Amino acid sequence: MSNLFPPFEPDPRAQPRRRFQAVPVRVLVPNVVTLLALCAGLTGMRMAIEGRLELALGAIVLAAVLDGMDGRLARMLQGTSRFGAELDSLSDFVCFGVAPGMVLYMWGLDTLGSVGWIAALAFAICAALRLARFNVMLEDPNRPAFAADFFTGVPAPLGAICVLLPVYLELIGLPRLVASPAVAAAYCVVIAGLMVSKLPAWSGKKLGSRIPRDAVLPLFVCVVLFVAVLVTWPWPVLAILTIAYLAALPFSAMRYARLAREHAQAARATAFAEGGEAMLQPEIDEAERPGRLN
């Protein structure tokens, strides 16, 4: 009869049940870096609205650096997650789609009226489409192994760095006639098209995965010197890097085409060899059948 009326208060010795499992710190660190990149992109938008273009450009470059770190940190710490991937995509859209378009619009595209706004919108929309396609292609099981070294189209962070080339040129000291708002709008549309195109762009993911011991110290010196030069002369360095990257895209496409031809030839050779073995197999079985008269 005592079981019919259980006590109102639960047993104090019973441990409370956890509704959610504890999250490892190694999973949180990459997401924190992604949020810092998002904060940098949003700050760049604020600086552009206030007319402080140099700080706006610096914030977008910082967001690009942090974006390059969060994925590597996640793989290094084995803290990859679906939540982190979605958060990274949303952050990339704001930092490398909305923020650069806003900077360009506040820099000079606003003088073109609706045409300048349409160019900024086109860049932001193409950045969103580029990121959506990237997330879908990660799950493609039929993608050849060599294609992992290439992006399909210019990635969003590099597109954001490249599209700001007219601003770099003006900050260097070139007159606006060289990069007028009309030219900048056309250039913005071209970079937007490169992001959503199927142009193979070398990713460089496997570059430096294994470094010889005798090259470690020179690499440290080169990285420190590059950072020092970038901080001292940021706009000439960014302009040179942008022009060099755009000039290297045709060579990247040619290398991808060569690797694709080699892969197709190897696949045809393998299929021919397997087909020849399949055709010879019935004759071998017939010859080995017992009781056959010679």
Summary of the structure (lengths in Angstrom):
residues: 294
radius of gyration: 27.6
end to end distance: 93.2
largest distance: 96.1
contacts: 843
relative contact order: 0.09
helix: 74%
strand: 2%
